[in-house]
Amino acid sequence: MKQLPICTSTISLSDITAGGLEVRNAKNKALDEMGFGNGAHSNNRWRLREWEVLRDICNAHGIEISEPKKSRGYSNTVEEYGEHEDEIRRLNEEKAQALSERDEARTELDKAAKKKVKLDEIEGIEVKESMFGKKVTLAKEDYDTLSDTAKKYVAMVKSTKKLKA
């Protein structure tokens, strides 16, 4: 069976005549009288019914046509448009929040990676027992590294407690 695309472009009656509002009112009344209603989607219901008639005629002659696609001609009501806009705004806010959380997590991971390096440095410090009891001796730079890391750790613990409170 041969498949042919169908033309889905439509011409509004108001494009053809100069009547404008009068023609549109007459068209809405005609659609209502044919049983398609007079709402925002009556024209679309009519178009789909016409496609079904065309499909039946084509099938009777052995011609297969493609399904109708949603066209640009579909319009939303003011309420529907507002709902779509609200949904888009909400999704954009969620996206911004997720990106912010991702960036914060990356920052925390970077900090943790740096701390891991510092811990590795601390573990590599050589400790020698002193002759004077249970004390140990360290190289000056090792002592400074250890002291600096301990101060940062204490500050981090304090700030974590403040954040949790």
N, C-alpha and C positions, 0 to 999 in steps of 0.2 A: 504494500500500500504506500503510495506516494504521500509524503508529509509536506504541507505548505504552510508557511507562516501567514498569519492574518494581520491586516492593518488594524492597529488599535488607536489610531489618532481619531479624535472627534472634533467636530466643529460645533461650537455653541451657536444656537439660533440667534443670540444677540450679536454674534460676529457678522451674520449675514444681513440682518435687517437693522433699520435705524430705530426700531421700536424700543429696544433696551428693556426697561422694567416691564412694559406691557407684555413683551414676548416671553420674558422669563416667568411672569405670572401665568401666562397661558400655558407654557410648557409644564409648570408645576401642577396646574389644574388637570392637564391632559394625563400626566403620569399618575395622578391620584385617581382619576376616573378609570384608568387601565388596571388599577389595583396595586400599584407600586408604592403608594403612600405619597406624602408630600413633605417628608423630612429631608434631612441633609443627605441621606444615602439613597434616595429614591432613584436618582439618575444611574447610580451604580447598579442597583437591583435591575433596572431596565436593561442596562448594557449587558449584564450577565445572562439575562433571559434571552436577549437577542443572540448572544454567542451560542447558547444551547440550541436555539432554532437553527442557526447556521451549521452547527456541528451535526445535527440530525440530518440536515439536507446533504451535507458533504459525505457523511457515513453512508447514506442511501446510494450515493454515486461512487463509493469506494475511495473517497478522499479522506485522509486523516489530517486534522489540523491541530496545531499546538494549543496548549492551555492558555487562557488569557493571563497576562501578567499584570501585576499591580501597576497602574500608570500614575503619572504625575497628577492626573486629574482628580485624585482622591483628596478631599479636604477634610480637615478636622473642625469640630466645633470649637468655640472659644475655650470652653471648659476642658476639652480634650487636649488642645494645644497647651493650655496652662499646666495640665497634669504632666504632659511630656517635658515641658520646660523645667518643672519642679523636679522631675525624676533625673533629668540631665544635670541639674544643679547639685542634687543630692549625691549623684555618682561622682561628680567632679570633686566635691568636698571629701568623699570617702577616699578617692584616689590621692588627693593631697595629704590626707591624714596617713594613709598607708605609706606614701613616699617619705613623709617626715619620720614615721616610726622606723622605716628601713634605714634611713640615714643615721638616726640615733643608734640603732643596733650596730651599724658599721663602725660608728665612732667608738662604741663600747668594745667591739671586737679589736679595733686597733689599739685601744688602751690596754686591753688584756694581753695582746701580743707583746706590747712593750714591757709590761710587767713580767711576762714570762722570761723575757731576755734578762731583765734585772735579777730575777730569781736564779736564773742559770749562773749569772755572774757571782751572786752571793754564795751559791753552792760551791763555786770554784775557788773561794778564798781559802788560802792555806792557813791553818791554825797550828801554832806550836805551843806546847805546854811550857809554862814558865817554871823556873826553879822555886818560885815563891808561892807555894800552895797550889790551889786549884784554879789559878788564873791562867789566861792564855795571852799570847802576844800576836798582834796583827801588824801588817805593814800599814803605814799611814794612809795611803790611798785606798786600801781595802776597808779600813775603819771608816773613812769618809763615805765610801759607797754604802756600807752597811748602815751607817747613821742616817744618811740622806733617805734611803729606802724605808727605814723604820719610821721616820718623821712623815713621809708621804703616806705610809700605810695608816698611821694613826689619824691623819687628816682625812683620809678616805673613809675610815670607819665612822668618824664623827659626822661627816657630811651624809653618809648613808643613813645614819640614825636620824638625822634631821629630816631627810626626805621621807623616811618611813613614818615619822610622827605627824 
